[in-house]
Amino acid sequence: MTASSVRPVSEREARQVAEAAREQVWHKPSFAKELFLGRFRLDLIHPHPAPAPDDVRRGEKFLEKLREFCETRVDAARIEREAKIPDETVQGLKELGALGMKIDPKYGGAGLTQVYYNKALALAGSVSPAIGALLSAHQSIGVPQPLKLFGTQEQKDTFLPRCARTDISAFLLTEPDVGSDPARLATTAVPDGDDYILDGVKLWTTNGVVADLLVVMARVPASEGHKGGITAFVVETASEGVTVEHRNAFMGLRGLENGVTRFHRVRVPAANRIGPEGAGLKIALTTLNTGRLSLPAMCAGAGKWCLKIAREWSAAREQWGKPIARHEAVGAKISFIAATTFALEAVIDLASQMADEDRNDIRIEAALAKLYGSEMAWRMADELVQIRGGRGFETAASLAARGERAVPAEQMLRDLRINRIFEGSTEIMHLLIAREAVDAHLSVAGDLIDPDKSLSDKGRAAAKAGGFYARWLPGLVTGTGQLPRAYAEFRPPGHRDLSPHLRYVERSARKLARSTFYAMSRWQGRMETKQGFLGRIVDIGAELFAMSAACVRAEMLRTTGDHGVEAYQLADVFCRQARIRAEELFERLWTNTDDLDRKVVSGVLAGSYTWLEDGVLDPSGDGPWIADATPGPATKDNVHRRISRA
């Protein structure tokens, strides 16, 4: 099967596959879900949840060992120069127990909480983003997490001790012609007695070049005794028929061991199937509910590094008689970096602690953290490059060669860029979060806008929706945010007053919900095509969530006596910056060029503007846009490599 001959999938079928994999029920409260419904449930996040003392002691002890390792045994410049993490560094991470940070101690892991796992990733990722990616791909989405959630006891006993100390794992879903549309998945797993026969090609297999164990998503054909559907398997990389055909190279994360993996008649025991047949996508999405938190954790770490460099450089560099930090144009960038770093840490710590406590459903919070963290970290790195000027564009190696401090600002920018694509691009995250944000509406009124539903179905839906909106809409008119003394605990003496920001969040949440309702009333079944509108709705929600987290974190730091005054100051300036962004997004909900953009796109695709492309040459090479992914035996050498012991 070539990439161009993959089974065609209709838009409706693709949506049905995605919908079937989504968690349909909300068993626990969700702060972010309530926010999108216009209800500001501050009680769900305030007072800020705190980790247990034993978790803190265990986490801090591991961070101390990891910091010492990163300071003494990681050569970040060498990783960038050689485009590879040295084997001795990977072996050292194994000996340290870094592969098993989230694995239960009874399987040989460190048993860190989500909070301390994320702190460890931020620390490791700050010295080398490639190391952060290695550890995250192994534990957040690789073999350990899906087995923890869905594996049998036998699978846990077999694989988790290996993952904790010796074996690197990877997660394989994407294919050359399959990205965020899993309905097109072409890799197959055909039942054969007590085994499955795996055939297909997987692309962008982070850790795949060095992995010992793989989580592979494959389509099981329906047959007698087999439900079929997309299914998850643990696959030994050493199995006959597994070939790493290519190691990919990228603009950033040069040490990333990411490749193309081919499976040709690979025999996988049925005992290695994770969950039942057809549950693969649900397993993947559930794994990502907390797995997505690793990426924004490293984004928060990147923000901390950007702040450090911006502070040191802008104090040392003088222009026109004073440090450049004292010039307003540069100072505004530094303020943005400082305030946003505070907010990102607030978001990731809050979401992680809620994940540890397991009292709330954090699927939207985790997705918002990923979306917001990746976008804001990229902006911060871009601003750092601007602050550094020509030195920001110059490589660290070049700076060192001519006698200056080797600051890898341009590398940070390159390394962070993938985060807006990894684990769901910004555009896909907008759609995923928007679907969850309007879930309450679709659950009561979905049949009204479904063209395939009968008139009787629509009648029942209308009655159900009428009852829901009769109760819900009146609550969007007035609220606590209109009371001038509301949230008084956030204006302690001697500190900035954060209560107006929380009142703004409450009012804006109601406005956001009203806007969503109006849009559904206006566009009905066409609502899902209004991706520009939905993206802005989600971005407003992200700003409101970040504001809430920043205020709650500032109050927590005040009550613990840990930089309370400074935290209130940072939360205040962040909220003021976020309010400006949110107001602009509210304006753009209804004042935008979305309709005109669609017309221009149609013209571009029709070739109406090809004259605009005249006067340039295309240096791209020849070849298909999408590589051939026909199943079959490997025709290339296996570039998989095992990490050698020192």
C-alpha positions, 0 to 999 in steps of 0.5 A: 500500500503506497502513501497515496493509496491509503484507504480514503476516509471521509470527514465524518468517518474521521470525526467518528473515530476521534469521537469514539476514542475521546473520554465521554464522561466526566466523573470528576470536577474540572476547573477549566471545563467549568471556566468554559461554561462560564462558572469560575470555580475558584474553590477547585484550585484555591487554596493551592493544593500542596504535596505530601511531605514524604513526596517532597523529601523523595522528590528533592533528594532525587532533584539533588542527585540529578542536578549534580549529574547534569552539572558534572556529567552532561556536555550540552555543547558536545550533544549539539555539536555531535547531534547525539547524546553520548552513550556514557551520558545515557548510561549515567542517566540509567544508573541514576534512575532517571528512566524510572522517575515515574515508575513505582518503587516496587518495580525499581523506579523512583516513584516521583509524583507528577510535580517532581517528575516535571521539575526533574524534566525542567532541570534536565531539559534546561541543560540539554533539551535533547535529554529532556525529550529522551526522558519525557518520550520514554516515560510520559508516552512510552511504555511505562505510562500506558502500562501503568494505566491499562496494563495487566499485572503480568505486563507490569511485572515483565516490562516496568522493571526493565523500563525503570533501569535498563530499557528505553521506550518509544511511542509509535503512532504517526505514519508518513500519511497519517498525522492527527487523523488516526482514522487513516492508520495503515499499519496492521496487526493481523491475528495469527493464533496466539500472536499478531503479525505486524506490518507497516511503517511509522514516522517520527519515532522519538527515541525509536533509534535507540529504543529497546521497547516500543508502544505501537498503534496498529489496526486489527482487522475485524474477524470472527472472534476479533472486534478489531480496530486500532490497538496498542501493543508492546513490541521488542525492538530486537524482534525479527522484522523490525528495522529502523530505516532512517534517523531524522535530522531537525532544525532543533533538538539535534540530539533527538533519536527520532527515526523511521521504523518499518515492521515486516511480518513482526510476530507480537504475542497477544500477551503484549497487547495493551487493553482490548482490541480497538482501545488503542486510541483511547489508551493514547489519549488517556495517557496524554491527559497527564503525559502532556504536562511534561512538555510545558514543564520543560517550557517553564524551565526554558523560560527560567533560563531565558530570564536568567540570560536576559537579566545578566546580559541586559545589565552588562550591555550598555547603550547610550549611557545606560544598561539596555534593560533601562531602555523601555523597549528592552525592559518591556521584553524582560518584564514579559519574560519574567511575568510569563515564566512565573505564570507558566510555572504556576500553570504547570505546578497547579495542573501537576499537583491536581494530577497527583491528588486525582480529585479533579479531571485535568484533561482540559487543564493539561491540554491548555498547559501544553498549548499555552506553554509551547506558544509562550515559551517560543515567544520568550525565546524569540524575545531573548534573541532580540534582546541579545541582538546579533549575539542572539543569532550567533551560535554558542560555538562561534561566540566562544571561538571569538572569546565571548560567553557561549550563550546558546540563545539561537539553539533555544529558539530552534529547540523550542520550535517543535513544541508547537507541533509535538504531541498535538500541534497548536491548531490540533490542540485548539480543536481538541480543547474546543471539543471538550469546551463545548461538550456540555452543549453537544451532549444536550443539543448535539442531535439538533445539529446532526443532519443524520438524526430523525425529526423525533430525535431532534424533538427530544433533543430540543426538549432536553436543550430547553431545560438545560439552557433555561437553567444555564443562561440566567447564570451568565448574566450576573456573578461574583465578578461584579461585586467590588469587594469579591476575592478580598483575600487576594489584596493583603496589606503591603501587596499588590491587589490581585482581586480585580484580576480574579473578578475579571476572570469571573466576568470574562468566563461568563462572557466567553460562555455567552459568546460560545452559545451565541456562536452555536446558535448562529452557526449550528452544525457549521460551528465545527468548521469555524476553526478561527473562532474556536481557536480564539475561544480556547486562547481566551480560556488559556489566558483566564486559566493562566491568570487564575493559576498565577494569582493562586500561586502568588497567594500560596507563596505569600502564606508560606512566606516565600517571596510573597511580595515579589510573587504578587508583583509578578502575578499582577503584571502578568494578569495585566498583560494577559487581560490585554491579550484576552480583550484583543481575542474577544474583539477578534471573535467577531471582527476578523478576516476569516471569511476573506481568508477562506476566499483567498485560500480557494484562490491560492489552491485554484492557481489564481495567484501563481503570478505572485510566485514569479521572480524566485527559484525553488531550491527544494529537491525532487521527490514525492511530498509524502514518502512511500509507506508500502508494507514489505521487507526492509530495503535499507540498513538497520540504523538502530543502535543499542546504548553501550555500557561504559 
